[in-house]
Amino acid sequence: MKIGNLFISAVGTIALLLTVPVSVSAVEETEKSVYREIVAGDTNSDGELNIADAVTMQRGLLSGEYGSLPCADMNFDGNVDVFDLVYLRQTITGKREKVSRKYYMDVAESVKNVISPMGVVVKNQRELENYLGEILSDESEINKYIERYTENFFENNAVCFGFVFQRQGDGILQKVLGTIPYNGGLFHACTDIYEEGVDYPEKGTCILAQAVISLQEAEKFGENATAWLGVSGEKLNYLGQTFRTASSPDSENSLYIVSDINLFEEKNYLYSKNQDGSYRYIADLGTSSAEDVEIEWGDDKITVDYLFEYDNDQHNVITLDYDYNIIDKSVYRENGGQGDFDTGAIVYSSPDGERSIYITQRAFLLASDINVYMPDDENNLKYITYLSTDDGCCPFEGRGEWLTDENGNSVYSGENYSITWLEDSVWIEHIFDYPDCDRWERVVISDSGEVLERHIYDKNIGEVFD
C-alpha cells in the first residue's frame, strides 16, 4: 500500500520537499570530486527549458510549495516570487540568457574539524584560507581550493561552503539538487545516498560541498546564512556510524547492519556480502537500535525481527532465503492488534472486518505527527486527515478491548484512545493534553473518507471547545 509520493527532509527548522529531481546541464565526476551546473528554471526537471517549466513554477507559487522548485530563483535575489516567473518566461522566449548555478562536491580527505555545521559564505581569498585552515590539515588539499577559487574568481563571485555527511559508501554517492531561498538565506539541497553502487557500507565519508553564487547575491546574506542538507553536528565524529556483523552459528553466512546515528535518531540498514567482496543492500530496518534487531538462522530461511520506527511495540519481520532474497514480510504487535509492514501504520478494523482505518504516529520533542488513512477501491491508502495533540505523545499504543456503548455501537477502547464503529462512519477519540489527559479530541469520518466533525472536549465535564 502507498501513502503518496512525497519525501520530506529537514535540517533544524528548515524543511524542503525533494519530490522532483533536478536536471543537470553539465556533469563531470570522479570518485573523489563531482562538478554540476544546474540550469535555473528547469522546474519540471525534463532537461529542457520551455512553457511546461513556467506552468510548474506557477503552480508552485500558487500552492506555496517552493521546496519542489529548487532551481526556481531565476534572478537570484533570494526570493521565489512572480518576478522569477516573469524572468523564466523571458528566458523561454529568448529575451534573457539562460542562467545556472555551479556546484562542487569533494571528499574531504584531511578534515579535522567541521567548524560551521550550517555552512559559510566566503567572499575573498583571505576568508577562504582562514576557513580551510581551520577544517583541513593537508596543505595540498587546501591549495586545491585556492587554485579553484582565485582572486579573479572573487571579483564577481562568492562560494557557499558546507559539509554533507554521507552515511556509507566509498567515493561520492550523493548529488546536489539545487538551491532554494529560505528565511533570508540559502538552503542547498542534496539527495540522500544513491540507492545503487553502495559497495562499502562500513565506510562513511565527509563531503565538502560548494555552491558558487554572485558577489551581489552574497552581500544579502550573513556569513552563516546558508545551510546544507545532511549536516548533523560540529565535529566529524557526529557521523556516529557503526557496522555490525551478524553470523550464523556455523559462521558460513553473515548479514551486516549499518547504523547511521546523528543528533536526532538512529537509522539501520541491512546488507549481505557478495562473492567479490562488495555489499548488497537488502532492507531499511527503521530507527530502532541495531542491538534490538534479532536474527534467527533456520534450516532453509533467515528471520530478521526489528521494531518499526513509528511505534515502539510494532515489529516488522523480514524472511530471507540463503541467497539473501526477501521471501516474506509480516508484522506483529507486542500488545496485540494489527499493523501494516510498508507504512508502519496501526490498523484498526470494524468487528466484521469490512472497514479499516490506518493511523501513523510519531512523537517529537513538543509535538506529534499523527495521520489517518483509509484504503481506496484499489487497496492503496488514501490520506484522510491529521490528529492533534498539544504535546509530543503517541496516544495509539497498547492493547484495547471491545466494548458496546449505550447506543449499541462497537467500540475498540484503549487507555488513551477509542475507535467507535457506526453504521456509516467511524469515531476516533484520543487524549489531547498529555499527561493530564482531561481533554480529548474527537474526529468523525464517513465511510467515503469525509471528515464530518472535529472538536476538543473535556472528558470529565463534557464541555466542548472549538
Secondary structure, DSSP 8 states (H G I E B T S, - for coil): ----S--EEEETTEEEE--S----SEEEE-SSEEEEEEETT-TT-SS--SHHHHHHHHHHHHHT-GGG-TT--TT-SS--SHHHHHHHHHHHTTSS---EEEEEEEE-TTB-----TT-EEE-SHHHHHHHHHHHB--HHHHHHHHHHS-TTGGGTEEEEEEEEEE-S-SS----EEEEEEETTEEEEEE----SS----TT--EEEEEEEEEEHHHHTTS-TT-EEETT---SSGGGG--EEEEEE-TTSS-EEEEEEEE-SS-EEEEEEEE-TTS-EEEEEE-TTS-GGG-EEEE-SS-EEEEEE-SS-TTEEEEEEE-TT--EEEEEEEETTS-EE-TTT--EEEE-TTSS-EEEEEEEE-SS-EEEEEEEE-TTS-EEEEEEE--SSS-----S--EEEE-TTS-EEEE-SSEEEEE-SSEEEEEEESSTTT--EEEEEEEETTS-EEEEEEEETTT--EE-
